[in-house]
Each structure stands twice: as C-alpha cells, then as structure tokens.
Amino acid sequence: MEAKSKNGKEQRSNCCNPVQKPGPVTMEHVLLALGETKEEREQRIRALFNFFDAANCGYLDYNQIEKGLSALQIPADYKYAKDLLNVCDANKDGRVDYQEFKRYMDDKELDVYRIFQAIDVEHNGCILPEELYDALLRAGIEIDDEELAHFVERVDKDNNGVITFEEWRDFLLLYPHEATFENIYHYLERVCLVDIGEQAAIPEGISKHIHAYRYLIAGGVAGAASRTATAPLDRLKVVLQVQTTPARIMPALRDLWKEGGVLGFFRGNGLNVLKVAPESAIRFYTYEMLKKFIAQAKGGDKADIGTLGRLCSGGVAGAVAQTAVYPMDLVKTRLQTYACENGKIPNLGAMTRDIWVQEGPRAFYRGLIPSLLGIIPYAGIDLAAYETLKDISKKYILQDSEPGPLVQLGCGTVSGALGATCVYPLQVVRTRMQAQRSDMGAAYNGMSDVFRRTFQHEGIRGFYKGIFPNMLKVVPSASITYMVYEAMKKSLDLE
C-alpha cells in the first residue's frame, strides 16, 4: 500500500484539480470538480438516458433499465434494476421519464460528491489509496493491502494510482442506495462478481466484513421475535409432551394459569430467546454459506443449487446450530416442566448448577441424538420447502415479481407445518429424555427405551402428544421467522 500511496502523491498534481473544502454542497461544486458546464452536464445525462432508452420510447421501464445495467456490467441480477426504477420513479407509475431520471442524477451526484469530500481529507480533488483505507477504517471496515488494491483498481479507470471525482462518480452513479462506506464496499463485491470474470478472485475480506455479521443479526432477530410471539404455545406443547397419562389441552392450560398466571405461560422464554437468537443466527448464516459453497462447487449461483442442495444445506445448518446451543435447550425444557411449589419459579442458576453437580456435564446433551435426527430433516424440509415455494410463487403466480409479506407468510406456514409434522415423534422422544433426571427411577435408558416404553404404554398416539399446540406454534413461528428474516435481509442490504 505504501508504494501505491507514494505513487499517488507523485502523480496527483498532474491529475487532480483542487475542489471546494467541506461546506454546503451545491451543483456548482460538482460542476467545478468535473470541469463541466451546465450544458455539457445536461448533454451527458441526456446521452445516458438515451442509452437506456434504446427503443426511443421516451421513458424507461424495468426491462430497459435491466438491459442497460447488464450492458454496463452492473449486477442487475441482484435487484439493482428494480431498486433503480423505484428510486427514480417519483410518481410511482412504473416508468421513469427524463425529468425523473435527471432529478435522480442531481441527487446522486450531490450524494457522491459529499462522501468524496469526506474521503479526500487534503481536498486536492482526488482520493489516494491511504485516504480510502483510513475512511474505511473509520467506518469499522478493516482491509488488507490486497483488498485495497482491488478496490482502487476497480474504480481507477486510467490506472494512475489515484481516484478522481469523475471516476468515483462513474463508479457510484447508478448505485440506487445511499452512498455509505458499508454500502459502497458491499456494492464493490457485487460488481466484482460480474466484472472480474477469471481475471481475479473476490477478496475474501469483503464477505468476511460485510456478510457474516449481517446474516447473524438477521437470523438472530428473526428467531427471537418468533419465539417470543409463540412462547405460551411452546410451554403448553412441552408440558403435554412429557405427560405419560392421557394428555388434555384444557386441563393443562388451567394448571399453567393456576401455577403462574399470565407469566406462567412465558416461563423459560427469556432463556428460549437467549437460545434461539444464536441458534437462528447460526442456522441462517450456515445455510447461506453452504448454499454458496455448493454453488461454487457446481459453478453456478447460490439461487440455483436445486432442491437437493437446499435440503443438504438446511439439514447441516440445523444440526450445527442445534448442537451449538443444545445445553440451553435442555435447561429450558427442565425449567418449563419443573413442578413449582406455591407458585415459586425455580432459579435458573441453581437448576443449571444442580444438573452439573448431580448429573454431570454429559447430562446437558441428553437427547441430542434424537434431536439431531429430527432437526436435520426438519431444517432441511423447512428451509428447502420455503425457498422452493417462494420460487414457484414468484415464477407462476407473481410473474417474476418479488413475493410480498403475505406470500412469505403462506410459504413459511406450509414449510413449517410440513417439517414439524414429519419429525414430531423425534421431538417427543427428545423432550422426554431432556425432562428426566438421570437419578430418578423413572428415567429412560436411552432413546430406544423411550420409543419402546412410549409405544408400549401409549401407542402411536403417544408420539404425537402436544402436536396441536405445536402446529399452532410452528405455523406462526415459522412464518414470523421468515417474514422478519426477509425484512432484516432487505434492511441490511443482503438481498
């Protein structure tokens, strides 16, 4: 980086014109930085509009914008065409006339100029590599010399080691989102995916800095929101699952009410949220990364890995997430099935300590095998069915439009119900193993013993105890999870 920086300092007096120091930004400042007159700028914007309006319609629609972006090697396949149409279309009629297009250009050039000024700390009209590095560092994005070189190389069209405002403007002019440092860095990755071909590899640090924590946040928020909304149904389901006598919903509800009132239905939810937030975060992030890995192995896009690829990705992602948080799941089950005396809620710390001291560390993983046997097909079916249904609705019902909240709700409902029904007997076995203390006479002797005794004393119906509140819980839970996840992905620019 030092070599490039020195080179940039030697050349900047030959390639950069001084620009206005920070202050209120006007179009006059932009014209001065570009060395253009108003008439020349008008001609440039008109020429760009005509480039998109190849059919000479007098307006731009989605198809024209998509074709134009593709011709400019800008990744329209990442919904930039739709986003650009929306941000330009002031009257929301689905078309962009020249005045709307020019208004967007005015706003975008001012926006781009402001961030250019923020990076160009010496205000000499060009960005040096070390100035770009410092700006990214201030935004919390730490990159190495190789990544910085990729960034500069992509923007620096004349390859002189520095970035002029014209080069900076051309790089971001058709980017439809706010020009923040994170957005610009994320945009660079997507442009590189289309632009660099076989000439270079995508800098590993880009995905490391931008993708990872955003997928974790999106998955964590989605999981926490859905579990809190369905906490009463989850507690009812667990209570019914551990009953070896005939299970009745209404008596169980009355007992829960008598035991703790409204708060009794939310017992264990705090721990459940602490568990499900990292679990959902790990599951969604692992799922996205596995899809990407399979797509790279097949030489395609992660949206095209097929149903089998989604099943494998979802199953492995579910197993990884479940194993990571399983001790918390066991403590949550014990907490929800603990018989309170005089309405006194058990102490979480004391319960965890008792399990460790009286039953040993292995007790925290009791029931893990049936849990994994269940979570692998459940997560695989759930995630694969959701994305498959979403793709089908997009292709055959919405004519390639993006699914809205109601469609996402429907897809999440069907996929969640399908996955839960297929693996419910394994959930019952897992819950019974979790709830039984190893020092109790009624404790089960492993997974096969649970299956044998449940079938012997309760029949097939015993494996489906609590399935009704479970379905009432799973359907809204899965739907809420996917709706929040999709909304978080959109707000975090992960589409």
C-alpha positions in Angstrom: 0.0 0.0 0.0 2.9 2.4 0.7 4.2 2.0 -2.8 0.8 2.8 -4.3 0.4 5.8 -1.9 3.8 7.3 -2.9 3.0 6.8 -6.5 -0.3 8.5 -6.0 1.3 11.5 -4.2 3.8 11.9 -7.0 1.0 12.0 -9.7 -1.8 13.8 -8.0 -0.6 17.3 -9.0 -0.9 16.1 -12.6 -4.3 14.5 -12.5 -6.3 16.3 -9.8 -7.9 19.7 -9.6 -8.4 21.3 -6.2 -12.0 21.1 -5.1 -14.2 23.0 -2.6 -13.4 22.4 1.1 -16.2 20.9 3.2 -19.4 23.0 3.5 -22.8 23.2 1.9 -22.6 21.2 -1.3 -24.3 22.6 -4.4 -24.4 21.6 -8.1 -21.8 24.4 -8.8 -19.3 22.5 -6.7 -20.0 19.3 -8.6 -19.6 21.1 -12.0 -16.3 22.7 -10.8 -15.0 19.3 -9.7 -15.9 17.7 -13.0 -14.8 20.7 -15.1 -18.2 20.8 -16.9 -20.6 23.5 -17.8 -24.3 23.1 -17.2 -24.9 22.5 -20.9 -22.3 19.8 -21.0 -23.7 18.1 -18.0 -27.2 18.2 -19.5 -25.9 16.6 -22.7 -24.2 13.9 -20.7 -27.3 13.0 -18.7 -29.4 13.1 -21.8 -27.0 10.7 -23.6 -27.1 8.3 -20.6 -30.9 8.4 -20.6 -30.9 7.7 -24.4 -28.5 4.8 -23.8 -31.1 3.1 -21.6 -34.0 4.2 -23.8 -32.7 2.2 -26.8 -36.2 1.8 -28.2 -36.7 5.5 -28.1 -39.9 5.2 -26.0 -39.4 8.5 -24.1 -39.4 6.7 -20.8 -37.6 3.8 -19.0 -39.2 0.7 -17.6 -37.8 -2.2 -15.7 -36.7 -4.2 -18.8 -34.9 -1.2 -20.3 -33.1 -0.5 -17.0 -32.1 -4.1 -16.6 -30.7 -4.4 -20.1 -28.8 -1.1 -19.7 -27.3 -2.2 -16.4 -26.3 -5.5 -17.9 -24.7 -3.8 -20.9 -22.7 -1.6 -18.4 -21.7 -4.8 -16.5 -23.6 -3.7 -13.4 -25.2 -6.6 -11.5 -28.9 -6.2 -12.4 -29.4 -9.7 -11.2 -29.1 -8.5 -7.6 -32.3 -6.4 -7.9 -30.4 -3.2 -8.7 -32.7 -2.7 -11.8 -35.8 -2.8 -9.6 -34.2 -0.6 -6.9 -33.1 1.9 -9.5 -36.5 2.0 -11.1 -38.1 2.6 -7.7 -35.8 5.4 -6.6 -36.1 7.2 -9.9 -39.9 6.7 -10.3 -41.1 9.7 -8.3 -44.8 9.4 -9.3 -44.8 5.6 -8.9 -46.3 4.8 -12.3 -43.8 2.1 -13.2 -42.0 4.3 -15.7 -39.1 6.9 -15.5 -39.3 9.9 -17.7 -36.3 12.1 -18.4 -37.2 14.7 -15.7 -37.4 11.9 -13.1 -34.1 10.5 -14.4 -32.4 13.9 -14.2 -33.7 14.5 -10.7 -32.2 11.2 -9.6 -28.9 12.2 -11.2 -28.9 15.5 -9.5 -29.4 13.9 -6.1 -27.0 11.1 -6.7 -24.1 13.3 -7.8 -24.5 15.5 -4.8 -24.6 12.5 -2.5 -21.5 11.0 -4.2 -19.7 14.4 -4.0 -20.3 14.6 -0.3 -18.7 11.3 0.5 -15.9 12.0 -1.9 -15.1 15.2 0.1 -15.2 13.1 3.3 -12.5 10.8 2.0 -10.4 13.5 0.2 -9.1 14.9 3.5 -6.5 17.0 1.8 -9.1 18.5 -0.6 -6.9 18.2 -3.7 -9.6 16.7 -5.9 -8.5 13.1 -5.8 -8.6 10.1 -3.4 -5.3 8.5 -2.5 -5.2 4.8 -1.5 -4.2 5.6 2.1 -7.1 8.1 2.3 -9.5 5.4 1.2 -8.0 3.0 3.6 -8.4 5.4 6.5 -12.0 6.2 5.6 -13.0 2.5 5.5 -11.2 2.0 8.8 -13.1 4.9 10.4 -16.3 3.1 9.2 -15.2 -0.1 11.0 -14.1 -1.9 7.9 -10.6 -3.2 8.1 -9.0 -4.4 4.9 -5.5 -5.5 3.9 -3.3 -4.2 1.1 -4.6 -6.7 -1.5 -8.2 -5.8 -0.9 -7.4 -2.1 -1.1 -5.6 -2.7 -4.4 -8.8 -4.5 -5.8 -10.9 -1.5 -4.7 -8.6 1.1 -6.2 -8.1 -0.9 -9.4 -11.9 -1.3 -9.9 -12.6 2.5 -9.6 -9.3 3.9 -11.1 -10.1 3.7 -14.8 -6.9 5.4 -16.0 -4.7 3.2 -13.7 -2.7 6.2 -12.3 -2.9 5.1 -8.7 -5.5 7.7 -7.5 -9.3 8.1 -7.9 -10.6 11.4 -9.4 -14.1 12.6 -8.6 -15.2 11.7 -12.2 -14.0 8.1 -11.7 -15.7 8.0 -8.3 -18.9 9.4 -9.7 -19.0 6.9 -12.6 -18.5 4.0 -10.2 -21.5 5.0 -8.0 -23.7 7.0 -10.3 -26.2 4.1 -11.0 -26.0 2.6 -7.5 -29.6 3.2 -6.2 -28.8 3.1 -2.4 -27.3 5.6 -0.1 -23.6 6.0 -0.6 -22.4 4.9 2.9 -19.0 3.3 3.2 -20.5 -0.1 4.0 -22.9 0.1 1.1 -20.1 1.1 -1.3 -17.9 -1.8 -0.1 -20.8 -4.2 -0.4 -21.5 -2.8 -3.9 -17.9 -3.4 -4.9 -18.2 -7.1 -4.2 -21.3 -7.4 -6.3 -19.8 -5.5 -9.2 -16.7 -7.7 -9.0 -18.8 -10.8 -9.1 -20.0 -9.7 -12.6 -17.0 -7.7 -13.8 -13.8 -9.5 -13.0 -14.5 -12.9 -14.6 -11.5 -15.1 -14.5 -9.0 -12.3 -14.0 -9.0 -12.2 -10.3 -10.6 -13.7 -7.2 -13.1 -11.9 -5.0 -11.2 -10.5 -2.0 -12.1 -12.8 0.9 -12.2 -10.0 3.4 -15.2 -8.4 1.7 -17.6 -11.2 2.5 -15.9 -11.5 5.9 -16.5 -7.9 6.9 -19.9 -7.4 5.3 -21.9 -10.6 5.1 -21.1 -12.6 8.2 -22.4 -10.3 11.0 -25.4 -9.2 8.9 -26.7 -12.7 8.4 -26.1 -13.4 12.1 -28.1 -10.3 13.0 -30.9 -11.1 10.6 -31.3 -14.7 11.8 -31.0 -13.8 15.5 -33.7 -11.1 15.4 -36.0 -13.3 13.3 -35.7 -16.2 15.8 -36.1 -14.1 18.9 -39.2 -12.4 17.5 -40.9 -15.6 16.5 -40.2 -17.4 19.8 -41.5 -14.6 22.0 -44.7 -14.3 20.0 -45.4 -18.1 20.4 -44.0 -18.7 23.9 -47.3 -19.7 25.5 -47.9 -22.4 22.9 -44.3 -23.7 23.3 -44.7 -24.1 27.0 -48.1 -25.9 26.5 -46.5 -28.2 23.9 -43.6 -29.2 26.2 -45.9 -29.9 29.2 -48.1 -32.2 27.1 -45.1 -34.0 25.6 -43.8 -35.1 28.9 -47.1 -36.4 30.2 -47.3 -40.2 30.1 -51.0 -40.1 31.1 -53.7 -39.1 28.5 -53.0 -35.5 27.5 -55.8 -32.9 27.7 -55.2 -29.4 26.5 -57.8 -27.5 28.6 -56.7 -29.1 32.0 -53.1 -28.3 31.1 -54.0 -24.7 30.3 -55.8 -24.4 33.7 -52.8 -25.8 35.5 -50.4 -23.4 33.8 -52.7 -20.5 34.7 -53.0 -21.6 38.4 -49.3 -22.1 38.6 -48.2 -18.6 37.5 -50.9 -16.6 35.8 -50.1 -14.9 32.5 -46.4 -15.0 33.3 -46.6 -18.8 33.7 -47.2 -19.2 30.0 -43.9 -17.3 29.4 -41.8 -19.3 31.8 -38.5 -20.2 30.1 -39.0 -17.6 27.3 -36.0 -15.5 28.4 -33.7 -18.5 28.1 -35.5 -19.5 25.0 -34.7 -16.2 23.4 -31.1 -16.4 24.5 -31.0 -19.8 22.9 -33.0 -19.2 19.8 -31.2 -15.9 18.8 -27.8 -17.5 18.4 -29.4 -20.7 17.1 -31.3 -19.0 14.3 -28.3 -16.8 13.6 -26.0 -19.8 13.2 -28.6 -21.7 11.2 -29.4 -19.0 8.7 -25.7 -18.0 8.3 -24.5 -21.6 7.9 -27.4 -22.2 5.4 -26.4 -19.2 3.3 -22.7 -20.2 3.4 -23.4 -23.8 2.5 -25.5 -22.7 -0.4 -22.7 -20.5 -1.6 -20.2 -23.4 -1.2 -22.4 -25.8 -3.2 -23.0 -23.2 -5.9 -19.3 -22.6 -6.2 -18.7 -26.4 -6.5 -21.3 -26.5 -9.2 -20.0 -23.4 -10.9 -23.4 -21.6 -10.6 -25.3 -19.1 -8.5 -26.5 -19.9 -5.0 -30.1 -19.3 -6.0 -29.8 -22.3 -8.5 -28.5 -25.1 -6.3 -31.7 -27.1 -6.6 -33.9 -28.8 -4.0 -31.4 -31.4 -3.0 -28.8 -28.8 -2.4 -31.2 -26.8 -0.3 -32.1 -30.0 1.7 -28.5 -30.8 2.4 -27.7 -27.1 3.3 -30.7 -26.8 5.6 -30.1 -30.1 7.3 -26.4 -29.5 8.1 -27.2 -25.9 9.1 -29.8 -27.1 11.5 -27.5 -29.7 13.0 -24.7 -27.2 13.6 -27.0 -24.7 15.2 -28.8 -27.3 17.4 -25.5 -28.7 18.7 -24.1 -25.3 19.5 -27.0 -24.3 21.8 -28.2 -27.7 23.0 -27.3 -27.3 26.7 -29.5 -24.2 26.8 -32.3 -26.2 25.2 -32.1 -28.9 27.9 -32.2 -26.3 30.7 -35.1 -24.6 29.1 -37.1 -27.9 29.0 -36.3 -28.6 32.6 -37.4 -25.1 33.5 -40.7 -25.4 31.6 -41.5 -28.8 33.1 -40.4 -28.1 36.7 -43.3 -28.5 39.2 -43.5 -25.2 41.1 -44.4 -25.2 44.8 -46.6 -22.3 45.9 -46.0 -20.6 42.5 -42.3 -20.2 43.2 -40.4 -20.1 39.9 -37.2 -22.1 40.0 -33.8 -20.3 40.0 -32.2 -20.8 36.6 -28.6 -20.6 38.0 -29.4 -23.1 40.7 -31.1 -25.5 38.3 -28.1 -25.4 35.9 -25.7 -25.9 38.8 -27.7 -28.9 40.1 -27.6 -30.6 36.7 -23.8 -30.1 36.5 -23.2 -31.4 40.1 -25.8 -34.2 40.3 -25.8 -35.5 36.8 -22.5 -34.4 35.3 -21.6 -32.5 32.1 -23.0 -35.2 29.8 -26.5 -34.6 31.1 -26.6 -31.3 29.2 -26.5 -33.3 26.0 -29.1 -35.9 26.9 -31.5 -36.4 23.9 -29.0 -34.8 21.4 -29.1 -37.8 19.1 -32.9 -37.8 18.5 -32.7 -34.1 18.4 -30.2 -34.2 15.5 -32.1 -37.0 13.8 -35.1 -34.7 13.9 -33.5 -31.3 13.2 -31.6 -32.5 10.1 -34.8 -33.5 8.2 -36.8 -30.7 9.8 -34.4 -27.9 8.9 -33.8 -29.4 5.5 -37.5 -29.7 4.7 -38.4 -26.4 6.3 -35.8 -24.3 4.5 -35.9 -26.1 1.2 -39.7 -26.1 1.1 -39.8 -22.4 1.9 -37.4 -21.3 -0.8 -39.0 -23.8 -3.3 -42.5 -22.5 -2.6 -41.2 -18.9 -2.8 -39.6 -19.6 -6.2 -42.8 -21.3 -7.5 -45.0 -18.4 -6.4 -42.5 -15.9 -8.0 -42.4 -17.7 -11.3 -46.0 -18.9 -11.8 -48.2 -16.5 -9.7 -46.3 -13.2 -9.4 -44.8 -13.2 -12.9 -41.2 -12.7 -11.6 -42.2 -10.0 -9.1 -40.8 -10.3 -5.6 -43.0 -12.1 -3.0 -44.6 -9.8 -0.5 -45.3 -10.4 3.2 -48.5 -12.4 2.6 -46.8 -14.8 0.1 -43.8 -15.1 2.5 -46.3 -15.9 5.3 -48.0 -18.6 3.3 -44.7 -20.2 2.2 -43.5 -20.1 5.8 -46.7 -21.6 7.1 -46.7 -24.6 4.7 -43.0 -25.3 5.1 -43.0 -25.0 8.9 -46.1 -27.3 9.2 -44.6 -29.9 6.8 -41.3 -30.0 8.5 -42.7 -30.2 12.0 -45.2 -33.0 11.2 -42.5 -35.2 9.6 -40.2 -35.2 12.7 -42.6 -34.7 15.6 -42.2 -38.2 17.1 -38.5 -37.5 17.5 -39.3 -34.2 19.2 -41.4 -36.1 21.8 -38.5 -38.6 22.4 -36.0 -35.7 22.8 -38.2 -33.8 25.2 -38.8 -36.8 27.4 -35.1 -37.5 27.6 -34.4 -33.9 28.4 -37.0 -33.7 31.2 -36.0 -36.9 33.0 -33.3 -36.7 35.7 -30.8 -39.5 35.5 -31.1 -40.2 39.2 -34.8 -40.8 39.0 -36.3 -44.2 39.0 -38.5 -43.4 36.0 -35.6 -42.2 33.9 -35.4 -43.7 30.4 -32.4 -45.8 29.5 -31.6 -44.1 26.2 -33.5 -43.3 23.0 -34.6 -46.8 22.2 -36.1 -47.2 25.6 -38.2 -44.1 25.2 -39.5 -45.4 21.9 -40.3 -48.8 23.4 -42.0 -47.6 26.5 -44.0 -44.9 24.8 -45.3 -47.3 22.2 -46.0 -50.0 24.8 -48.0 -47.8 27.1 -49.4 -45.1 24.9 -49.4 -46.5 21.4 -48.8 -44.4 18.2 -50.8 -41.5 19.6 -48.2 -41.1 22.4 -45.7 -39.9 19.8 -48.0 -37.1 18.8 -48.9 -35.7 22.2 -48.9 -31.9 22.0 -48.9 -31.8 18.2 -52.0 -29.5 18.1 -50.4 -26.7 20.2 -47.1 -27.4 18.4 -48.8 -26.8 15.0 -50.5 -23.7 16.4 -47.0 -22.6 17.4 -44.9 -23.8 14.5 -47.1 -22.2 11.8 -46.9 -18.6 13.1 -43.4 -19.1 14.4 -42.0 -20.2 11.1 -44.0 -17.5 9.3 -42.9 -14.8 11.6 -39.3 -16.0 11.4 -39.2 -15.9 7.7 -41.0 -12.6 7.4 -38.6 -10.9 9.9 -35.6 -12.6 8.3 -36.6 -11.3 4.8 -37.2 -7.8 6.2 -33.9 -7.8 8.0 -32.1 -9.1 4.9 -33.6 -6.2 3.0 -32.8 -3.6 5.6 -29.2 -4.9 5.9 -28.8 -5.0 2.1 -28.4 -8.8 2.0 -30.7 -9.4 -1.0 
